[in-house]
Amino acid sequence: MFIADGWKDYEVLDTGYGEKLERWGKVILRRPDPQVIWPADNESLWKKADAHYHRSQSGGGEWEFLKKVPEQWTISYKGLTFRVRPTGFKHTGLFPEQAANWDWMSGLIENAGRPIRVLNLFAYTGGATMACMKAGAEVCHVDAAKGMVLWAKENMELSGLSDKPARFIVDDALKFVQREQRRGKTYDGILMDPPSYGRGPDGQVWKLENEVYGLVSECAKLLSDDPLFFLINGYTTGLQPAVLKNLIEKTVVPMHGGKATADEVGLPISGSNVVLPCGASGRWQKC
């Protein structure tokens, strides 16, 4: 398992009964997690929650603020700073488990010994973008939601990376990739974090299992002659690590060789030997 165990400003305090209790800096949030099908280890800890997200039976949900919580605040990871805030869809603007992949990509970029260009698709608020920029890469950050791209730019400023080379694009991922092909652009590293279901800026429907193979195939054509890495993240239950590995084996490997690996991504639970599973990642690198 790829485990994000380098955090100081974030931790999973406990899990139980379909929920997780997390510390985001000084704020403690209680959120649903369908992977948690076991009882809590420390019932008393849950009384410390500052806010609790309740799912609605009709879809969505809302936050119950049990104590005074800032509208937004910042947390840090290895020299990067991110703005977080509770949103109406239970998210906070950051997926802490992805730090395992940030570290992997950063290490490859830092050790490459040459300029590296990275394409980040479905880039959200830019956790991976900031990690790659800090490691020395030039990054193209693409997301269909304008608000997420603006949030990513805030994170860039907070992390002191405004002077680094980067492009921030609001666009549909596949359309952007195809345009880059026509322009003759290439990238040394490509990563994507596609949602299970969503809509593009023009209302087009995205359903992961129907679209991901075609997208990965097109992205493989954008890799440079000497590529460094390729990463696919998956949160859909049906996309097990082996599925992501197979996608890479059928698209990237025939064109560029190298080696594909895949595993679950997880977060350690404080005071426990249990790891919270948080999806899966398929990785490729040139050996």
DANORHU-V181330 format. One record per residue. N is the residue number from 1. PSI is psi in radians with two decimals (none if undefined). OMEGA is omega in radians with two decimals (none if undefined). Layout:
N:PSI:OMEGA
N:PSI:OMEGA
This chain:
1:2.45:3.03
2:1.91:-3.01
3:2.25:3.10
4:1.53:-3.05
5:0.36:-3.10
6:0.15:-3.08
7:2.53:2.95
8:-0.55:-3.11
9:-0.02:-3.12
10:2.48:2.99
11:2.62:2.97
12:1.96:-3.08
13:-0.68:-3.13
14:2.86:3.07
15:2.67:3.09
16:2.57:3.03
17:0.72:3.07
18:0.26:-3.12
19:2.86:3.03
20:2.53:3.12
21:2.06:-3.00
22:2.54:3.02
23:2.06:3.08
24:1.61:-3.00
25:-2.04:3.12
26:-0.02:-3.08
27:2.33:-3.14
28:2.12:-3.10
29:2.53:3.09
30:2.07:-3.04
31:2.68:3.08
32:2.60:3.02
33:1.92:-3.04
34:-0.27:3.13
35:-0.34:-3.03
36:1.76:-3.10
37:0.46:-3.13
38:2.86:3.11
39:2.82:3.12
40:2.65:3.10
41:-0.58:-3.04
42:1.59:-3.06
43:-0.60:-3.07
44:-0.50:-3.13
45:-0.58:-3.02
46:-0.33:3.10
47:-0.22:-3.12
48:-0.06:-3.09
49:2.34:3.07
50:-0.47:3.13
51:2.60:-3.07
52:2.15:3.12
53:2.18:3.13
54:2.20:3.06
55:2.55:3.06
56:2.51:3.12
57:-0.35:-3.14
58:0.12:-3.12
59:2.62:-3.12
60:-2.59:-3.12
61:-2.92:-3.14
62:2.78:3.12
63:2.41:2.93
64:2.03:-3.11
65:1.94:-3.06
66:-0.42:3.10
67:3.07:3.13
68:2.09:-3.10
69:2.33:3.08
70:2.64:3.08
71:-0.62:3.08
72:2.73:3.13
73:-3.14:-3.09
74:2.63:2.96
75:2.80:-3.06
76:2.69:3.06
77:1.94:3.05
78:0.88:3.08
79:-0.06:3.08
80:2.57:3.12
81:2.33:-3.08
82:2.44:3.03
83:2.28:3.10
84:2.63:3.04
85:2.55:3.09
86:2.19:3.14
87:2.92:-3.09
88:-0.20:-3.14
89:0.45:3.10
90:-0.26:-3.10
91:2.94:-3.12
92:-0.04:-3.09
93:0.12:-3.13
94:2.47:3.05
95:1.68:-3.01
96:-0.51:-3.14
97:-0.40:-3.11
98:-0.15:3.07
99:-0.48:3.08
100:-0.68:3.11
101:-0.58:3.07
102:-0.79:-3.12
103:-0.71:-3.14
104:-0.86:-3.13
105:-0.73:-3.14
106:-0.74:3.13
107:-0.74:3.12
108:-0.73:-3.13
109:-0.81:-3.10
110:-0.56:-3.10
111:0.02:-3.06
112:-0.55:3.14
113:0.37:-3.14
114:2.87:3.09
115:2.41:-3.11
116:2.30:3.07
117:2.27:-3.07
118:2.42:3.04
119:2.15:3.14
120:1.92:-3.12
121:2.58:-3.01
122:0.86:-2.85
123:-0.15:3.01
124:-2.29:-3.08
125:0.14:2.90
126:0.42:3.08
127:-0.88:3.13
128:-0.63:3.10
129:-0.82:-3.12
130:-0.70:3.14
131:-0.76:-3.14
132:-0.69:3.11
133:-0.79:-3.13
134:-0.57:3.14
135:-0.18:3.06
136:0.07:-3.11
137:2.68:2.91
138:2.22:-2.98
139:2.40:2.96
140:2.03:-3.02
141:2.09:-3.06
142:2.24:3.04
143:2.57:-3.11
144:-0.27:-3.09
145:2.05:-3.12
146:-0.67:-3.13
147:-0.63:3.13
148:-0.64:3.12
149:-0.70:3.08
150:-0.69:3.10
151:-0.71:3.11
152:-0.69:3.11
153:-0.63:3.05
154:-0.77:3.14
155:-0.60:3.09
156:-0.78:3.13
157:-0.77:3.14
158:-0.57:-3.11
159:0.02:3.11
160:0.62:-3.07
161:0.23:-3.05
162:-0.39:-3.12
163:0.03:-3.12
164:2.66:-3.11
165:2.17:-3.14
166:2.63:3.00
167:2.43:3.10
168:2.06:-2.99
169:2.30:2.98
170:1.92:-3.05
171:2.85:2.97
172:2.34:-3.01
173:-0.90:-3.07
174:-0.74:3.13
175:-0.72:3.13
176:-0.78:-3.14
177:-0.76:-3.14
178:-0.63:3.07
179:-0.69:3.10
180:-0.63:3.07
181:-0.80:-3.13
182:-0.53:3.11
183:-0.19:-3.12
184:0.31:3.13
185:2.59:3.03
186:2.80:-3.13
187:2.54:3.12
188:-0.39:3.10
189:2.38:3.10
190:2.34:3.04
191:2.65:3.12
192:2.53:-3.12
193:1.10:-2.99
194:2.50:3.09
195:2.81:3.07
196:-0.65:-3.11
197:2.47:3.11
198:-3.09:3.11
199:2.46:3.10
200:3.11:-3.09
201:-0.39:3.13
202:0.24:3.09
203:0.01:-3.11
204:2.44:-3.07
205:2.37:3.07
206:2.12:3.04
207:2.03:-2.89
208:-0.93:-3.04
209:-0.39:3.12
210:-0.44:-2.94
211:-0.40:-2.89
212:-0.64:-3.12
213:-0.79:3.13
214:-0.68:3.14
215:-0.80:3.14
216:-0.70:3.11
217:-0.76:3.14
218:-0.67:3.13
219:-0.64:3.14
220:-0.53:3.14
221:-0.30:-3.13
222:-0.14:3.14
223:2.53:-3.12
224:3.09:3.12
225:-0.36:3.12
226:1.18:-3.03
227:2.76:-3.06
228:-0.82:-3.12
229:2.84:3.04
230:2.36:-3.06
231:2.31:3.01
232:2.24:3.02
233:2.51:3.13
234:2.29:3.10
235:-0.16:3.12
236:2.31:-3.07
237:-0.66:-3.09
238:-0.34:-3.12
239:1.38:3.11
240:2.86:-3.14
241:-0.70:-3.13
242:-0.56:3.11
243:-0.77:3.13
244:-0.70:3.10
245:-0.75:3.13
246:-0.68:3.10
247:-0.78:-3.12
248:-0.69:3.13
249:-0.56:-3.07
250:-0.18:-3.07
251:-1.03:-3.05
252:-0.80:-3.04
253:-0.77:3.12
254:-0.50:-3.11
255:-0.55:-2.95
256:0.01:-3.10
257:-2.51:3.10
258:-2.95:-3.03
259:2.35:3.08
260:2.42:3.02
261:2.80:3.10
262:2.62:3.12
263:2.97:3.00
264:2.73:3.03
265:2.40:-3.07
266:2.90:3.09
267:2.33:3.08
268:2.57:3.08
269:2.15:-3.05
270:2.40:3.09
271:0.35:-3.10
272:2.73:3.03
273:0.19:3.14
274:2.46:3.06
275:2.34:3.13
276:2.04:3.11
277:2.40:-3.05
278:0.77:-3.12
279:-2.81:-3.08
280:2.78:3.08
281:2.42:2.98
282:2.22:-3.09
283:2.55:3.02
284:2.45:2.98
285:2.71:-3.14
286:2.06:-3.08
287:none:none
